[in-house]
């Protein structure tokens, strides 16, 4: 239960960070000073997907 809660919180935090970083860089250049290109956006999406898969595997409860 604790692992599931922690992994859900970590996944939500990662998703929130990616969304803030993506939109912050794309629409508010003054905030970060850099603008993401398509490759960086795809890299972040792949990273989020892989992290989500890893967290899902870690969060599986094998107890009966």
C-alpha positions in Angstrom: 0.0 0.0 0.0 2.8 2.4 0.9 4.7 1.5 -2.3 1.6 2.0 -4.4 1.0 5.4 -2.8 4.6 6.5 -3.1 4.8 5.4 -6.8 1.5 7.2 -7.6 2.8 10.4 -5.9 6.1 10.1 -7.8 4.4 9.5 -11.1 2.1 12.4 -10.6 5.1 14.6 -9.6 7.0 13.5 -12.7 4.0 14.2 -15.0 3.5 17.6 -13.4 7.2 18.5 -13.8 7.1 17.4 -17.5 4.0 19.4 -18.2 5.3 22.5 -16.4 8.7 22.2 -18.1 7.2 21.5 -21.6 4.7 24.4 -21.5 7.1 26.7 -19.6 9.8 26.3 -22.2 7.4 26.4 -25.2 5.2 29.4 -24.2 7.3 31.3 -21.7 10.8 31.6 -23.1 11.7 34.1 -20.4 11.1 31.5 -17.7 13.7 29.0 -18.8 15.7 30.7 -21.5 15.5 27.7 -23.8 12.9 26.4 -26.1 12.3 22.7 -26.5 12.5 21.3 -30.0 10.7 18.2 -31.3 13.5 15.8 -30.3 13.5 17.1 -26.7 9.8 16.8 -26.4 9.9 13.2 -27.8 12.7 12.4 -25.4 10.6 13.7 -22.4 7.6 11.7 -23.5 9.6 8.5 -23.9 11.2 9.1 -20.5 7.8 9.6 -18.9 6.5 6.4 -20.6 9.4 4.3 -19.4 9.3 5.7 -15.9 5.6 5.0 -15.8 6.2 1.4 -16.8 8.9 1.0 -14.2 6.8 2.5 -11.4 3.9 0.3 -12.4 6.0 -2.8 -12.2 7.4 -1.7 -8.8 3.9 -0.9 -7.5 2.5 -4.4 -8.3 1.5 -6.1 -5.1 2.4 -9.8 -5.1 0.9 -10.6 -1.7 -2.2 -12.8 -1.8 
